[in-house]
Amino acid sequence: MNLLKVDFDELYRRHLCRHSQFGINVLHLTAVIGIYFSLFGIGFALPAAEWVVGGVLTVYFLLLVANIPFRVWIATVLTIGLVLGAFLAIPRISVWIYVVMIVAWHRFQVWNHRVYDRSHPMDAFTEKYRKGFLLFVLLAVYELPILLNYLVFDRRRWRTHELHGPSASAGSPAPAEGTELKGEPAALKAEGEPAAT
């Protein structure tokens, strides 16, 4: 794993192993937006807040533009811009409430998996993406672009009754036997790479 250089398509396929259902992606996006809103609350409580927040966003956007499809980058920038605009438009509250909100939104994401519990084997990704602090940071950085890729640019997956990809009967040929990635459902490879390019 390298935070500065990622294979976005691979990271996206890994995401789909546990987030192939439409509902969980919508709920996760809601939580991520809530977390970003709370982070702005913490950031703007710091000295020289405009410079701190502006600097962090600049670095973040530069990191993303080098690693994700451009249209996903545009969607990410617009989404964060809307969240920032909403934050600036309402009265500020105690910074500690923003801290509590981050914890609450994280627990909300964990709860989502109790409702949407469909999962697929992740054998192809476990060796590279090992659990730990680096993976936590990696997912935190790229979660918003991944969710937007699914919800905005990969809507074909919505029509597959929340499975990885359309079945062969839906017009996409099934992959040849043995060509799917180890541990990756054939349904995912039937569609090929994610819609974002």
C-alpha positions as CSV (number, residue, x, y, z in Angstrom):
1,M,0.0,0.0,0.0
2,N,1.1,3.5,-0.8
3,L,-1.0,6.5,0.2
4,L,0.5,8.6,-2.5
5,K,0.1,6.2,-5.4
6,V,-3.0,3.9,-5.4
7,D,-4.7,1.8,-8.0
8,F,-8.2,3.4,-7.7
9,D,-9.9,0.7,-9.8
10,E,-8.5,-2.0,-7.5
11,L,-9.4,-0.1,-4.4
12,Y,-12.9,0.4,-5.8
13,R,-13.3,-3.4,-6.5
14,R,-12.2,-4.0,-2.9
15,H,-14.9,-1.6,-1.7
16,L,-17.6,-3.5,-3.6
17,C,-16.8,-6.7,-1.8
18,R,-18.6,-5.3,1.3
19,H,-20.5,-2.4,-0.2
20,S,-22.2,-3.8,-3.3
21,Q,-25.7,-2.7,-2.1
22,F,-27.0,0.7,-3.1
23,G,-28.4,1.5,0.3
24,I,-25.2,1.1,2.2
25,N,-23.4,3.4,-0.2
26,V,-26.0,6.1,0.3
27,L,-25.8,5.7,4.1
28,H,-22.0,5.7,4.0
29,L,-22.0,8.9,1.9
30,T,-24.3,10.5,4.4
31,A,-21.9,9.6,7.2
32,V,-18.8,10.8,5.3
33,I,-20.5,14.1,4.6
34,G,-21.2,14.4,8.3
35,I,-17.6,13.7,9.1
36,Y,-16.3,16.2,6.7
37,F,-18.7,18.8,8.1
38,S,-17.4,18.0,11.6
39,L,-13.8,18.2,10.4
40,F,-14.5,21.7,9.1
41,G,-15.9,22.6,12.5
42,I,-12.6,21.5,14.1
43,G,-10.5,23.1,11.4
44,F,-12.1,26.5,11.7
45,A,-11.6,26.4,15.5
46,L,-7.9,26.5,15.0
47,P,-5.7,29.7,14.8
48,A,-5.3,30.9,11.2
49,A,-8.1,28.6,10.3
50,E,-8.6,29.8,6.7
51,W,-4.9,29.0,5.9
52,V,-5.0,25.7,7.7
53,V,-8.2,24.5,6.0
54,G,-7.2,25.9,2.7
55,G,-3.8,24.2,2.9
56,V,-5.2,20.8,3.9
57,L,-7.8,20.9,1.1
58,T,-5.1,21.9,-1.5
59,V,-2.9,19.0,-0.5
60,Y,-5.9,16.6,-0.5
61,F,-7.1,17.7,-3.9
62,L,-3.6,17.4,-5.4
63,L,-3.2,13.9,-3.9
64,L,-6.6,12.9,-5.4
65,V,-6.1,14.4,-8.9
66,A,-3.0,12.2,-9.3
67,N,-4.8,9.0,-8.3
68,I,-8.4,9.0,-9.3
69,P,-10.3,9.6,-12.6
70,F,-10.7,13.2,-13.4
71,R,-14.5,13.2,-13.4
72,V,-14.5,11.6,-10.0
73,W,-12.1,14.2,-8.8
74,I,-14.5,17.0,-10.1
75,A,-17.4,15.3,-8.3
76,T,-15.3,15.1,-5.1
77,V,-14.3,18.8,-5.2
78,L,-17.9,19.9,-5.8
79,T,-19.2,17.8,-3.0
80,I,-16.6,19.1,-0.5
81,G,-17.3,22.6,-1.8
82,L,-21.0,22.2,-1.0
83,V,-20.2,20.8,2.4
84,L,-17.9,23.7,3.2
85,G,-20.5,26.2,1.9
86,A,-23.2,24.6,4.1
87,F,-20.8,24.8,7.1
88,L,-20.0,28.4,6.6
89,A,-23.7,29.3,6.2
90,I,-24.8,28.2,9.6
91,P,-23.8,29.3,13.2
92,R,-20.8,27.6,14.8
93,I,-21.2,25.3,17.8
94,S,-18.7,24.1,20.4
95,V,-15.7,22.3,18.8
96,W,-16.3,19.4,21.2
97,I,-19.7,18.7,19.6
98,Y,-17.9,18.3,16.3
99,V,-15.6,15.7,17.9
100,V,-18.6,13.8,19.3
101,M,-20.3,14.0,15.9
102,I,-17.3,12.3,14.2
103,V,-17.5,9.4,16.6
104,A,-21.2,9.2,16.1
105,W,-21.0,9.2,12.3
106,H,-18.3,6.5,12.5
107,R,-20.5,4.3,14.7
108,F,-23.4,5.0,12.2
109,Q,-21.2,3.5,9.4
110,V,-20.5,0.4,11.5
111,W,-24.2,0.0,12.2
112,N,-24.9,0.2,8.4
113,H,-23.2,-3.2,8.0
114,R,-25.7,-4.8,10.3
115,V,-28.5,-3.7,8.0
116,Y,-26.7,-4.3,4.7
117,D,-24.7,-7.4,5.5
118,R,-24.1,-8.8,2.0
119,S,-20.4,-9.5,1.3
120,H,-18.2,-11.3,-1.1
121,P,-14.8,-12.9,-0.8
122,M,-11.9,-10.5,-0.4
123,D,-9.1,-13.0,-0.9
124,A,-7.6,-11.1,-3.8
125,F,-7.1,-8.0,-1.7
126,T,-6.2,-9.2,1.8
127,E,-2.5,-9.6,1.2
128,K,-2.0,-6.1,-0.2
129,Y,-4.5,-4.3,1.9
130,R,-3.6,-5.5,5.4
131,K,-5.6,-4.2,8.3
132,G,-3.8,-1.5,10.3
133,F,-3.3,2.2,10.6
134,L,-2.1,2.7,7.0
135,L,-5.2,1.0,5.6
136,F,-7.4,3.1,7.9
137,V,-5.8,6.3,6.5
138,L,-6.0,5.1,2.9
139,L,-9.7,4.3,3.2
140,A,-10.4,7.6,5.0
141,V,-8.7,9.5,2.2
142,Y,-10.3,7.7,-0.7
143,E,-13.7,6.8,0.7
144,L,-15.5,9.9,-0.6
145,P,-14.3,9.4,-4.2
146,I,-15.1,5.7,-4.1
147,L,-18.7,6.4,-2.9
148,L,-19.2,9.1,-5.5
149,N,-17.8,6.8,-8.2
150,Y,-20.5,4.2,-7.3
151,L,-23.4,6.6,-6.9
152,V,-22.7,9.0,-9.7
153,F,-20.7,7.2,-12.4
154,D,-21.4,3.5,-11.9
155,R,-25.2,3.5,-11.9
156,R,-25.3,0.3,-14.0
157,R,-24.7,-1.6,-10.7
158,W,-27.9,-0.1,-9.3
159,R,-29.9,-2.1,-11.8
160,T,-28.5,-5.5,-10.8
161,H,-30.5,-5.8,-7.6
162,E,-27.6,-4.6,-5.6
163,L,-25.1,-7.2,-6.8
164,H,-21.6,-6.5,-8.1
165,G,-22.5,-6.2,-11.8
166,P,-25.1,-7.1,-14.4
167,S,-25.6,-10.8,-15.1
168,A,-24.9,-12.3,-18.5
169,S,-28.6,-12.2,-19.2
170,A,-28.6,-8.4,-18.7
171,G,-26.5,-8.0,-21.8
172,S,-23.0,-8.3,-20.5
173,P,-21.1,-11.5,-21.4
174,A,-19.9,-13.7,-18.6
175,P,-16.2,-13.9,-18.2
176,A,-14.4,-16.9,-19.5
177,E,-13.8,-19.6,-16.8
178,G,-10.7,-18.9,-14.8
179,T,-10.3,-15.2,-15.9
180,E,-11.9,-13.6,-12.8
181,L,-9.6,-12.4,-10.1
182,K,-9.1,-14.9,-7.3
183,G,-11.6,-14.3,-4.6
184,E,-13.5,-11.8,-6.8
185,P,-17.0,-12.8,-7.8
186,A,-17.5,-13.5,-11.5
187,A,-20.4,-11.0,-11.5
188,L,-18.0,-8.2,-10.8
189,K,-15.7,-9.1,-13.7
190,A,-18.6,-9.6,-16.0
191,E,-19.0,-5.9,-16.2
192,G,-15.3,-5.2,-16.4
193,E,-13.6,-2.2,-14.8
194,P,-15.7,0.3,-12.9
195,A,-17.5,2.9,-15.0
196,A,-15.0,5.7,-14.1
197,T,-12.0,5.8,-16.4
